[in-house]
Amino acid sequence: MYKLLKIGAFIMAGRFLKPRLKGLIALIAFWLVLRFLHAEYLSYVELSNDTQYLVTATLTKIILYVFAFLIYVFITERKILLRSQREIESRHRQEFSSTEDDGFDFIRQKKKLDSSAEKLLGKD
């Protein structure tokens, strides 16, 4: 029973991560580089005792973390959302344009439908 749950969890995780993998790798790589640079700056501050820009560097690091995450969401997640909306619209169009006759095909084929006034005038 647990093996089935594990397999299901792996499949769901794979389906979730597959379209996001490149974006997540780029985001994590950027965060790691940013963390490394900040750690280097902190080691420089310890050696030189120059704490003049320490708060600014920390705030800049936090702002860059948030900015990178927002860029990830805007690029990757937005692309996935637009793709899923297009798929839903295409499925919706396919449902309505199916080959089954629902009794109204003769109206769909007409170029112009007659109004009730045109029908009254045409009865002569």
Backbone as a printed PyTorch tensor [residue, N CA C, xyz], in Angstrom:
tensor([[[  0.8210,  -1.1910,   0.0000],
         [  0.0000,   0.0000,   0.0000],
         [  0.8670,   1.2590,   0.0000]],

        [[  1.9280,   1.2300,   0.8360],
         [  2.7910,   2.4100,   0.9270],
         [  3.6140,   2.6060,  -0.3530]],

        [[  3.9560,   1.4950,  -1.0070],
         [  4.6960,   1.6160,  -2.2630],
         [  3.8430,   2.3220,  -3.3150]],

        [[  2.5660,   2.0200,  -3.3340],
         [  1.6670,   2.6660,  -4.2740],
         [  1.5710,   4.1640,  -3.9770]],

        [[  1.5210,   4.5260,  -2.7070],
         [  1.4930,   5.9400,  -2.3410],
         [  2.7980,   6.6420,  -2.7160]],

        [[  3.9240,   5.9520,  -2.5220],
         [  5.2160,   6.5330,  -2.9010],
         [  5.2840,   6.7700,  -4.4090]],

        [[  4.8630,   5.7710,  -5.1760],
         [  4.8880,   5.9120,  -6.6330],
         [  3.9840,   7.0530,  -7.0670]],

        [[  2.8080,   7.1430,  -6.4590],
         [  1.8950,   8.2320,  -6.7890],
         [  2.4730,   9.5860,  -6.4420]],

        [[  3.1410,   9.6680,  -5.2880],
         [  3.7610,  10.9300,  -4.8720],
         [  4.8900,  11.3190,  -5.8210]],

        [[  5.7030,  10.3460,  -6.2520],
         [  6.7780,  10.6390,  -7.1980],
         [  6.2280,  11.1000,  -8.5440]],

        [[  5.1720,  10.4520,  -8.9890],
         [  4.5700,  10.8550, -10.2670],
         [  4.0180,  12.2660, -10.1800]],

        [[  3.3220,  12.5710,  -9.1050],
         [  2.7580,  13.9200,  -8.9510],
         [  3.8620,  14.9710,  -8.8200]],

        [[  4.9110,  14.6480,  -8.0740],
         [  6.0300,  15.5870,  -7.9450],
         [  6.7100,  15.8000,  -9.2960]],

        [[  6.8660,  14.7430, -10.0560],
         [  7.4760,  14.8630, -11.3750],
         [  6.6350,  15.6990, -12.3200]],

        [[  5.3280,  15.4920, -12.2930],
         [  4.4410,  16.2850, -13.1580],
         [  4.4340,  17.7480, -12.7420]],

        [[  4.5930,  18.0130, -11.4440],
         [  4.6220,  19.3920, -10.9700],
         [  5.9460,  20.0700, -11.3130]],

        [[  7.0530,  19.3420, -11.1600],
         [  8.3710,  19.9390, -11.3330],
         [  8.8450,  20.0070, -12.7860]],

        [[  8.3320,  19.1420, -13.6550],
         [  8.8450,  19.0850, -15.0270],
         [  8.7710,  20.4330, -15.7550]],

        [[  7.6420,  21.1340, -15.7680],
         [  7.6370,  22.4180, -16.4940],
         [  8.3640,  23.5400, -15.7560]],

        [[  8.6470,  23.3450, -14.4880],
         [  9.2710,  24.3840, -13.6750],
         [ 10.7630,  24.1580, -13.4490]],

        [[ 11.3010,  23.0630, -13.9380],
         [ 12.6480,  22.6450, -13.5730],
         [ 13.7190,  23.6610, -13.9660]],

        [[ 13.6930,  24.1580, -15.2000],
         [ 14.7140,  25.1190, -15.6410],
         [ 14.6460,  26.4000, -14.8220]],

        [[ 13.4360,  26.8880, -14.5960],
         [ 13.2830,  28.1130, -13.8100],
         [ 13.7370,  27.9370, -12.3720]],

        [[ 13.4110,  26.7980, -11.7700],
         [ 13.8340,  26.5490, -10.3940],
         [ 15.3490,  26.4010, -10.2850]],

        [[ 15.9550,  25.7420, -11.2470],
         [ 17.4210,  25.6020, -11.2250],
         [ 18.0900,  26.9620, -11.3570]],

        [[ 17.5770,  27.8060, -12.2520],
         [ 18.1480,  29.1500, -12.4090],
         [ 17.9510,  29.9750, -11.1390]],

        [[ 16.7780,  29.8780, -10.5220],
         [ 16.5090,  30.6180,  -9.2830],
         [ 17.4270,  30.1630,  -8.1570]],

        [[ 17.5700,  28.8760,  -7.9800],
         [ 18.4270,  28.3500,  -6.9180],
         [ 19.8870,  28.7070,  -7.1790]],

        [[ 20.3150,  28.6330,  -8.4260],
         [ 21.6960,  29.0030,  -8.7550],
         [ 21.9530,  30.4740,  -8.4460]],

        [[ 20.9960,  31.3420,  -8.8070],
         [ 21.1550,  32.7600,  -8.5040],
         [ 21.2090,  32.9930,  -7.0020]],

        [[ 20.3370,  32.3070,  -6.2550],
         [ 20.3390,  32.4580,  -4.8000],
         [ 21.6440,  31.9750,  -4.1860]],

        [[ 22.1960,  30.8770,  -4.7090],
         [ 23.4600,  30.3780,  -4.1720],
         [ 24.6140,  31.3290,  -4.4620]],

        [[ 24.6500,  31.8910,  -5.6570],
         [ 25.6900,  32.8740,  -5.9870],
         [ 25.5530,  34.0980,  -5.0960]],

        [[ 24.3280,  34.5410,  -4.8950],
         [ 24.0870,  35.6980,  -4.0360],
         [ 24.5030,  35.4130,  -2.5950]],

        [[ 24.2020,  34.2050,  -2.1230],
         [ 24.6040,  33.8280,  -0.7610],
         [ 26.1290,  33.7790,  -0.6360]],

        [[ 26.7900,  33.2330,  -1.6620],
         [ 28.2460,  33.1650,  -1.6490],
         [ 28.8620,  34.5670,  -1.6170]],

        [[ 28.3520,  35.4590,  -2.4660],
         [ 28.8790,  36.8300,  -2.4940],
         [ 28.6700,  37.5470,  -1.1700]],

        [[ 27.5100,  37.3430,  -0.5660],
         [ 27.2440,  37.9850,   0.7210],
         [ 28.1470,  37.4060,   1.8150]],

        [[ 28.3770,  36.1040,   1.7730],
         [ 29.2800,  35.4890,   2.7580],
         [ 30.7070,  36.0120,   2.5890]],

        [[ 31.1270,  36.2050,   1.3550],
         [ 32.4460,  36.7830,   1.1140],
         [ 32.5310,  38.2060,   1.6650]],

        [[ 31.4720,  38.9710,   1.4650],
         [ 31.4680,  40.3320,   1.9950],
         [ 31.5030,  40.3100,   3.5230]],

        [[ 30.7790,  39.3790,   4.1330],
         [ 30.8000,  39.2820,   5.5970],
         [ 32.1860,  38.9080,   6.1120]],

        [[ 32.8750,  38.0230,   5.4020],
         [ 34.2350,  37.6810,   5.8330],
         [ 35.1700,  38.8770,   5.6620]],

        [[ 34.9630,  39.6670,   4.6320],
         [ 35.7420,  40.9030,   4.4600],
         [ 35.4740,  41.8760,   5.6130]],

        [[ 34.2100,  41.9820,   6.0100],
         [ 33.8510,  42.8920,   7.1100],
         [ 34.5020,  42.4290,   8.4020]],

        [[ 34.5510,  41.1310,   8.6480],
         [ 35.1880,  40.6170,   9.8580],
         [ 36.6770,  40.9350,   9.8860]],

        [[ 37.3130,  40.8190,   8.7390],
         [ 38.7530,  41.0790,   8.6900],
         [ 39.0770,  42.5730,   8.7720]],

        [[ 38.2720,  43.3860,   8.1450],
         [ 38.6020,  44.8150,   8.0810],
         [ 37.8970,  45.6400,   9.1500]],

        [[ 36.8920,  45.0830,   9.8260],
         [ 36.0990,  45.8090,  10.8270],
         [ 35.4500,  47.0640,  10.2450]],

        [[ 35.1520,  47.0440,   8.9750],
         [ 34.4780,  48.1540,   8.3000],
         [ 33.0030,  47.7970,   8.1450]],

        [[ 32.1700,  48.1980,   9.0980],
         [ 30.7520,  47.8290,   9.1030],
         [ 29.8590,  48.9370,   8.5440]],

        [[ 30.4420,  49.8180,   7.7810],
         [ 29.6950,  50.9600,   7.2730],
         [ 28.5490,  50.5270,   6.3410]],

        [[ 28.7750,  49.5580,   5.4930],
         [ 27.7740,  49.1440,   4.5070],
         [ 27.1480,  47.7850,   4.8330]],

        [[ 27.2480,  47.3280,   6.0480],
         [ 26.7530,  46.0040,   6.4020],
         [ 25.2320,  45.9160,   6.3000]],

        [[ 24.5250,  46.9090,   6.8090],
         [ 23.0570,  46.9110,   6.7430],
         [ 22.5950,  47.0350,   5.2990]],

        [[ 23.2660,  47.8820,   4.5370],
         [ 22.9090,  48.0550,   3.1280],
         [ 23.1220,  46.7600,   2.3480]],

        [[ 24.2040,  46.0700,   2.6200],
         [ 24.4770,  44.8140,   1.9240],
         [ 23.4310,  43.7540,   2.2760]],

        [[ 23.0400,  43.6930,   3.5310],
         [ 22.0370,  42.7170,   3.9460],
         [ 20.6790,  43.0300,   3.3240]],

        [[ 20.2910,  44.2860,   3.3320],
         [ 19.0210,  44.6710,   2.7150],
         [ 19.0490,  44.4290,   1.2020]],

        [[ 20.1820,  44.7040,   0.5810],
         [ 20.3160,  44.4510,  -0.8510],
         [ 20.1780,  42.9640,  -1.1530]],

        [[ 20.7660,  42.1330,  -0.2980],
         [ 20.6550,  40.6800,  -0.4820],
         [ 19.2010,  40.2440,  -0.3920]],

        [[ 18.4780,  40.7360,   0.5940],
         [ 17.0710,  40.3590,   0.7600],
         [ 16.2350,  40.8440,  -0.4200]],

        [[ 16.4730,  42.0710,  -0.8530],
         [ 15.7250,  42.6160,  -1.9870],
         [ 16.0070,  41.8120,  -3.2540]],

        [[ 17.2590,  41.4120,  -3.4600],
         [ 17.5890,  40.6120,  -4.6380],
         [ 16.9710,  39.2170,  -4.5810]],

        [[ 16.8870,  38.6240,  -3.3640],
         [ 16.1890,  37.3450,  -3.2110],
         [ 14.7320,  37.4770,  -3.6550]],

        [[ 14.0610,  38.4940,  -3.1520],
         [ 12.6450,  38.6960,  -3.4800],
         [ 12.4830,  39.0250,  -4.9640]],

        [[ 13.3420,  39.8820,  -5.4970],
         [ 13.2670,  40.2640,  -6.9030],
         [ 13.4700,  39.0500,  -7.8100]],

        [[ 14.4080,  38.1850,  -7.4790],
         [ 14.6450,  36.9790,  -8.2780],
         [ 13.4340,  36.0570,  -8.2310]],

        [[ 12.8210,  35.9430,  -7.0600],
         [ 11.6260,  35.1060,  -6.9470],
         [ 10.4770,  35.6760,  -7.7770]],

        [[ 10.3010,  36.9850,  -7.7520],
         [  9.2450,  37.6040,  -8.5420],
         [  9.4840,  37.4210, -10.0450]],

        [[ 10.7210,  37.5100, -10.4680],
         [ 11.0410,  37.2690, -11.8770],
         [ 10.7370,  35.8190, -12.2390]],

        [[ 11.0790,  34.8900, -11.3510],
         [ 10.7620,  33.4800, -11.5910],
         [  9.2590,  33.2900, -11.7610]],

        [[  8.4810,  33.8750, -10.8530],
         [  7.0230,  33.7320, -10.9310],
         [  6.5000,  34.3540, -12.2140]],

        [[  7.0040,  35.5360, -12.5630],
         [  6.5080,  36.2280, -13.7480],
         [  6.8370,  35.4720, -15.0210]],

        [[  8.0200,  34.8870, -15.1090],
         [  8.4180,  34.2080, -16.3380],
         [  7.8840,  32.7720, -16.3790]],

        [[  8.2300,  31.9700, -15.3980],
         [  7.9340,  30.5390, -15.4540],
         [  6.4730,  30.2360, -15.1460]],

        [[  5.9930,  30.6900, -14.0110],
         [  4.6340,  30.3540, -13.6070],
         [  3.6040,  30.9890, -14.5270]],

        [[  3.8720,  32.1800, -15.0150],
         [  2.9420,  32.8390, -15.9280],
         [  2.8420,  32.0670, -17.2390]],

        [[  3.9810,  31.5550, -17.7260],
         [  3.9920,  30.7590, -18.9510],
         [  3.1740,  29.4820, -18.7640]],

        [[  3.3010,  28.8450, -17.6090],
         [  2.5470,  27.6240, -17.3340],
         [  1.0580,  27.9320, -17.2480]],

        [[  0.7130,  29.0410, -16.6050],
         [ -0.6930,  29.4250, -16.4810],
         [ -1.3020,  29.7300, -17.8530]],

        [[ -0.5840,  30.4530, -18.6950],
         [ -1.0940,  30.7650, -20.0310],
         [ -1.2530,  29.5080, -20.8750]],

        [[ -0.3060,  28.5870, -20.7580],
         [ -0.3980,  27.3330, -21.5040],
         [ -1.6180,  26.5250, -21.0530]],

        [[ -1.8760,  26.4700, -19.7540],
         [ -3.0340,  25.7060, -19.2710],
         [ -4.3360,  26.3700, -19.6890]],

        [[ -4.3760,  27.7100, -19.7170],
         [ -5.5810,  28.3920, -20.1780],
         [ -5.8330,  28.1180, -21.6640]],

        [[ -4.7670,  28.1100, -22.4740],
         [ -4.9250,  27.7960, -23.8930],
         [ -5.4400,  26.3720, -24.0880]],

        [[ -4.9440,  25.4360, -23.2780],
         [ -5.4030,  24.0530, -23.3900],
         [ -6.8770,  23.9400, -23.0240]],

        [[ -7.2960,  24.6620, -21.9940],
         [ -8.7020,  24.6330, -21.5890],
         [ -9.5800,  25.2260, -22.6890]],

        [[ -9.1400,  26.3400, -23.2850],
         [ -9.9160,  26.9460, -24.3710],
         [-10.0020,  26.0250, -25.5800]],

        [[ -8.9000,  25.3480, -25.9120],
         [ -8.9340,  24.4480, -27.0680],
         [ -9.8450,  23.2560, -26.7930]],

        [[ -9.8360,  22.7310, -25.5660],
         [-10.7540,  21.6480, -25.2220],
         [-12.1970,  22.1260, -25.2930]],

        [[-12.4180,  23.3520, -24.8380],
         [-13.7590,  23.9310, -24.8580],
         [-14.2410,  24.0870, -26.3050]],

        [[-13.3600,  24.5590, -27.1930],
         [-13.7190,  24.7000, -28.6060],
         [-13.9740,  23.3440, -29.2430]],

        [[-13.2010,  22.3500, -28.8700],
         [-13.3800,  21.0200, -29.4450],
         [-14.7170,  20.4200, -29.0220]],

        [[-15.1390,  20.7120, -27.7980],
         [-16.4240,  20.1910, -27.3430],
         [-17.5630,  20.7800, -28.1580]],

        [[-17.4810,  22.0670, -28.4740],
         [-18.5500,  22.7120, -29.2130],
         [-18.4680,  22.4810, -30.7140]],

        [[-17.3040,  22.1840, -31.2220],
         [-17.1780,  21.9610, -32.6590],
         [-17.0790,  20.4800, -32.9890]],

        [[-17.6970,  19.6640, -32.1730],
         [-17.6460,  18.2290, -32.4400],
         [-18.4940,  17.9080, -33.6650]],

        [[-18.2660,  16.7520, -34.2340],
         [-18.9480,  16.3740, -35.4670],
         [-20.3650,  15.8700, -35.2200]],

        [[-20.7640,  15.7370, -33.9850],
         [-22.1090,  15.2620, -33.6970],
         [-23.1280,  16.3280, -34.0890]],

        [[-24.2550,  15.8800, -34.6320],
         [-25.3160,  16.8000, -35.0360],
         [-26.2160,  17.0360, -33.8320]],

        [[-26.2920,  18.2780, -33.3990],
         [-27.1460,  18.6030, -32.2640],
         [-28.4680,  19.2180, -32.7000]],

        [[-28.7430,  19.2610, -33.9840],
         [-30.0050,  19.7740, -34.4720],
         [-29.9580,  21.2260, -34.9020]],

        [[-28.8440,  21.9090, -34.6750],
         [-28.7390,  23.3120, -35.0280],
         [-27.6850,  23.5690, -36.0920]],

        [[-27.1920,  22.5480, -36.7230],
         [-26.1600,  22.7180, -37.7490],
         [-26.6660,  23.5150, -38.9460]],

        [[-27.9530,  23.3730, -39.2860],
         [-28.4830,  24.1240, -40.4190],
         [-28.4530,  25.6260, -40.1480]],

        [[-28.5450,  26.0360, -38.8980],
         [-28.4650,  27.4600, -38.5560],
         [-27.0090,  27.9220, -38.5680]],

        [[-26.1050,  27.0940, -38.1110],
         [-24.6860,  27.4550, -38.0850],
         [-24.1300,  27.6450, -39.4960]],

        [[-24.6680,  26.9250, -40.4550],
         [-24.1680,  26.9930, -41.8250],
         [-24.6280,  28.2370, -42.5700]],

        [[-25.6870,  28.8970, -42.0920],
         [-26.2050,  30.0800, -42.7820],
         [-25.2560,  31.2520, -42.6080]],

        [[-25.1580,  32.0710, -43.6380],
         [-24.3140,  33.2580, -43.5500],
         [-25.0120,  34.3730, -42.7990]],

        [[-26.3420,  34.5210, -42.9750],
         [-27.0960,  35.5880, -42.3250],
         [-28.4340,  35.0110, -41.8960]],

        [[-28.7850,  35.2650, -40.6560],
         [-30.0720,  34.7990, -40.1530],
         [-31.1150,  35.8850, -40.3750]],

        [[-32.3270,  35.4730, -40.7020],
         [-33.4140,  36.4300, -40.9240],
         [-33.9800,  36.8980, -39.5930]],

        [[-34.2600,  38.1990, -39.5060],
         [-34.9160,  38.7290, -38.3100],
         [-36.4180,  38.4680, -38.4200]],

        [[-37.1460,  38.7250, -37.3390],
         [-38.5860,  38.4960, -37.3760],
         [-39.2690,  39.4630, -38.3540]],

        [[-38.7600,  40.6860, -38.4830],
         [-39.3500,  41.6550, -39.4320],
         [-39.1270,  41.1650, -40.8680]],

        [[-37.9580,  40.6370, -41.1550],
         [-37.7040,  40.1090, -42.5100],
         [-38.5750,  38.9020, -42.8120]],

        [[-38.8360,  38.1110, -41.8240],
         [-39.7140,  36.9500, -42.0100],
         [-41.1290,  37.4120, -42.3200]],

        [[-41.6360,  38.4710, -41.6090],
         [-42.9740,  38.9820, -41.8640],
         [-43.0800,  39.5930, -43.2590]],

        [[-42.0640,  40.3320, -43.6800],
         [-42.0810,  40.9390, -44.9980],
         [-41.9610,  39.8960, -46.1020]],

        [[-41.3190,  38.8220, -45.8370],
         [-41.1030,  37.7960, -46.8490],
         [-42.2760,  36.8440, -47.0150]],

        [[-43.3270,  36.9410, -46.1810],
         [-44.4600,  36.0240, -46.2680],
         [-45.3820,  36.3410, -47.4350]],

        [[-45.2710,  37.4610, -48.0530],
         [-46.1920,  37.8680, -49.1370],
         [-46.3100,  36.8450, -50.1850]]])
